[in-house]
Amino acid sequence: MNLTYFKSYLEVVRRGSFSDAAKALGLSQPTVSFQIQRLEGELTTKLLDRQGGRIIVTAAGQEFRAFAERVLQEEHALQERLAFLHDEVAGTLSLGASTNPGEQIVPALLGDFRRLYPKVTSRISIGDTAEIVEKVLARESDAGFIGAEVKRRGLAIKQVAVDPLLLVAAPDHPLVAERSIKLEILEEFDFVVRGEGSGTQKRVEDLMQEAGLSPAKLKRVLVVGSNQAVMTAVEAGVGLAFASQKAASRSLELNRVCAIPIEGVEWVRGIYFIHLSNPVMTRLFQEFSRFVDTWFET
């Protein structure tokens, strides 16, 4: 059956007139009459009756009307889906990322995404967690990856990965010789820490408080602005530091630092994907959001 005939039939039913339907459709009245006759012939049943100049929809016509409406709705939905699929995924993706995911995770993720969609270009703005949240809320970045759970009005946040937190020290630090240590003895040693706004630092301080150790009691001998600066300072023997496993991985592989186990402590930090609660749903943003979910699951 021809869907054009469906549309003509529904227009006749809605307007109660062949001539009015023909005008609305931009067709001649004989053409519309012919289309309805063809439908009735294919269905071998009467859909419309003319009675005293009025058009009466038969019982079969009522059934066909509901069917035709469903078919045309499905056809419209299909056209929309096909148009969406044919839209090219291209453009510039502007992302913000806090230091750890920005240095250790996001470049690899974007590399894999671009292999799927080679016409996409990306920009990554690196900052601490607080800075990235503000960039997303200000629409300076389409989305972001941060290392701490943040609750802000207008912000959607989802944990996509976890990263263990380690206590690291230079190989000649006296604690390296210990099989494990108690958390409370850390008050006796010098520490290298990230600055305010760091997701890693915030997570460490929250976990320390939960464990009964005040972060304020740590001897902060050096405050730095990046993970790499933390690892460089630890390698140089400036002090101990808490670092994510991903951030410390290269220094650990090269034996420039050692991880020190803490009794009863297995801390992790989350990696979070953030964007506006009501983002502009471009094809590029939709495909990237889906890709983020699948990429971290593999």
Secondary structure, 3 states (H helix, E strand, C coil): CCHHHHHHHHHHHHHCCHHHHHHHHCCCHHHHHHHHHHHHHHHCCCCEEEECCEEEECHHHHHHHHHHHHHHHHHHHHHHHHHHHHCCCCEEEEEEEEHHHHHHCHHHHHHHHHHHCCCEEEEEEEECHHHHHHHHHCCCCCEEEECCCCCCCCEEEEEEEEEEEEEEECCCCHHHHCCCECHHHHHHCEEEEECCCCHHHHHHHHHHHHCCCCHHHCEEEEEECCHHHHHHHHHCCCCEEEEEHHHHHHHHHCCCCEECCECCCCCEEEEEEEEECCCCCCHHHHHHHHHHHHHHHC
